[in-house]
Amino acid sequence: DAMVIQNPRYQVTQFGKPVTLSCSQTLNHNVMYWYQQKSSQAPKLLFHYYDKDFNNEADTPDNFQSRRPNTSFCFLDIRSPGLGDAAMYLCATSAYGGPELWTYNEQFFGPGTRLTVL
Amino acid sequence: QKEVEQDPGPLSVPEGAIVSLNCTYSNSAFQYFMWYRQYSRKGPELLMYTYSSGNKEDGRFTAQVDKSSKYISLFIRDSQPSDSATYLCAMSMSSGGGADGLTFGKGTHLIIQP
């Protein structure tokens, strides 16, 4: 089945130790997103790639970076994790084709990676 | 301004009851309105989407959007214990959030008692 895969599902890191989270997709979607979801809070968009174009949300900390080496893979790098970065990180994809209002392009989510910072 | 308000609950109802879940929002530019269901430790899955104002029905689920009031609702009829989950409303200015991502509510934790 076509899907969005995130690895690892659970990641434990130490305060200040860089960590990389991985997302891959078999849907061949052109847009990939990273959301941060803290406990009992709304998922919050960090950034997204529209094809190779990187779009960073204005309030995403500089500590967070992303790479998309090809259509299928996208990585979230946290350069110096703090205790406040402990959260579920969700990857999503969509096949966005433009501003047409009569179409809907569903955003598909992966299972998430739960990050613990010690 | 991107802000969506949603009561986090928990909302506990007996099996078979009609459930009403709601969100309010402040950004009048939102055009697409979605409801996602999220089970514990899983990613959100899309239940329904609606474009602009109006109603949409899919089986036991009905989504309503009132753009004039900036208010959206999800109704679940004949609720089942398997419906127990967190329900997140989400909205976007472009189709599927393609150009700007989705703005989510905090989610309502729903418990259906057998």
Chai-1 contact restraints between the chains, C-beta under 6 A:
chainA,res_idxA,chainB,res_idxB,connection_type,confidence,min_distance_angstrom,max_distance_angstrom,comment,restraint_id
A,V31,B,G98,contact,1.0,0.0,6.0,A-B,restraint_1
A,Y33,B,G101,contact,1.0,0.0,6.0,A-B,restraint_2
A,Q41,B,K106,contact,1.0,0.0,6.0,A-B,restraint_3
A,A42,B,F104,contact,1.0,0.0,6.0,A-B,restraint_4
A,A42,B,G105,contact,1.0,0.0,6.0,A-B,restraint_5
A,A42,B,K106,contact,1.0,0.0,6.0,A-B,restraint_6
A,P43,B,F104,contact,1.0,0.0,6.0,A-B,restraint_7
A,L45,B,G101,contact,1.0,0.0,6.0,A-B,restraint_8
A,H48,B,G101,contact,1.0,0.0,6.0,A-B,restraint_9
A,L90,B,G43,contact,1.0,0.0,6.0,A-B,restraint_10
A,S94,B,G96,contact,1.0,0.0,6.0,A-B,restraint_11
A,S94,B,G98,contact,1.0,0.0,6.0,A-B,restraint_12
A,Y96,B,G98,contact,1.0,0.0,6.0,A-B,restraint_13
A,T103,B,S95,contact,1.0,0.0,6.0,A-B,restraint_14
A,Y104,B,Y49,contact,1.0,0.0,6.0,A-B,restraint_15
A,Y104,B,S95,contact,1.0,0.0,6.0,A-B,restraint_16
A,Y104,B,G96,contact,1.0,0.0,6.0,A-B,restraint_17
A,N105,B,S95,contact,1.0,0.0,6.0,A-B,restraint_18
A,N105,B,G96,contact,1.0,0.0,6.0,A-B,restraint_19
A,N105,B,G98,contact,1.0,0.0,6.0,A-B,restraint_20
A,E106,B,L46,contact,1.0,0.0,6.0,A-B,restraint_21
A,E106,B,G96,contact,1.0,0.0,6.0,A-B,restraint_22
A,Q107,B,G96,contact,1.0,0.0,6.0,A-B,restraint_23
A,Q107,B,G97,contact,1.0,0.0,6.0,A-B,restraint_24
A,F109,B,G43,contact,1.0,0.0,6.0,A-B,restraint_25
A,F109,B,P44,contact,1.0,0.0,6.0,A-B,restraint_26
A,G110,B,G43,contact,1.0,0.0,6.0,A-B,restraint_27
A,P111,B,K42,contact,1.0,0.0,6.0,A-B,restraint_28
A,P111,B,G43,contact,1.0,0.0,6.0,A-B,restraint_29
A,G112,B,G43,contact,1.0,0.0,6.0,A-B,restraint_30
